Amino acid sequence: MKSFHQYMMRYRGNKHVNNEKKLAEWMFHDHDFPKYSTDYDEISSYLEWNIPFSEAISTFDKCFEQYLEDN
C-alpha cells in the first residue's frame, strides 16, 4: 500500500490550483511531514498542529477517504 504522501503527489502536476494541489505542494516541501504513514490519526494530528491553510483539514479528510477507496 502506498503511503498517503505518495498518493497525494498525484495532485502536484495539476495546472489548476485547488486545495488538493495546495495540500500536496505543502506536504512535498514540509520535511517533517510523516511521509511514510498510512495512519489517519497520525497525519491528522500533524496537520492540526501544522495547519498550512484554513481548508487543509477538510481537504485532507476528503483526500484520505478517496485514498482508502483507491487502495
C-alpha positions in Angstrom: 0.0 0.0 0.0 1.3 3.5 -0.9 1.7 6.0 1.8 -0.7 8.9 1.9 2.1 11.2 0.9 2.9 9.2 -2.2 -0.8 9.1 -3.0 -1.1 12.9 -2.8 1.8 13.6 -5.1 -0.6 12.9 -8.0 -2.0 16.4 -7.4 1.3 18.2 -7.7 1.2 18.3 -11.5 -2.2 20.0 -11.7 -2.2 23.2 -13.7 -5.4 24.3 -11.9 -4.6 25.4 -8.4 -7.1 23.9 -6.0 -7.0 22.8 -2.3 -5.7 19.3 -3.2 -2.8 20.8 -5.1 -2.1 23.3 -2.3 -2.0 20.4 0.3 0.2 18.2 -1.9 2.7 21.0 -2.5 2.8 21.8 1.2 3.3 18.1 2.0 6.1 17.9 -0.6 8.0 20.9 0.9 7.4 20.1 4.6 10.4 17.9 5.5 8.8 16.9 8.8 5.6 15.6 7.3 5.1 11.8 8.1 5.9 10.8 4.5 5.6 7.0 5.1 2.5 7.0 7.1 -0.8 5.4 6.2 -2.4 6.2 9.5 -5.3 8.7 9.5 -4.7 9.8 13.2 -1.0 10.4 12.8 -1.4 12.5 9.7 -4.5 14.3 11.0 -2.7 15.2 14.3 0.3 16.5 12.4 -1.9 18.7 10.2 -3.8 20.0 13.2 -0.5 21.2 14.8 1.0 22.5 11.5 -2.1 23.6 9.5 -0.8 25.1 6.2 -4.1 26.8 5.2 -7.7 27.1 6.5 -9.2 24.4 4.4 -6.4 21.9 4.9 -8.2 19.6 7.4 -11.3 19.3 5.3 -9.2 18.8 2.2 -7.2 16.1 4.0 -10.4 14.3 5.2 -11.8 14.2 1.6 -8.5 13.1 0.1 -7.9 10.4 2.8 -11.3 8.9 2.2 -10.5 8.7 -1.5 -7.1 7.3 -0.7 -8.7 4.4 1.3 -11.2 3.7 -1.6 -8.4 3.6 -4.1 -6.2 1.3 -2.1 
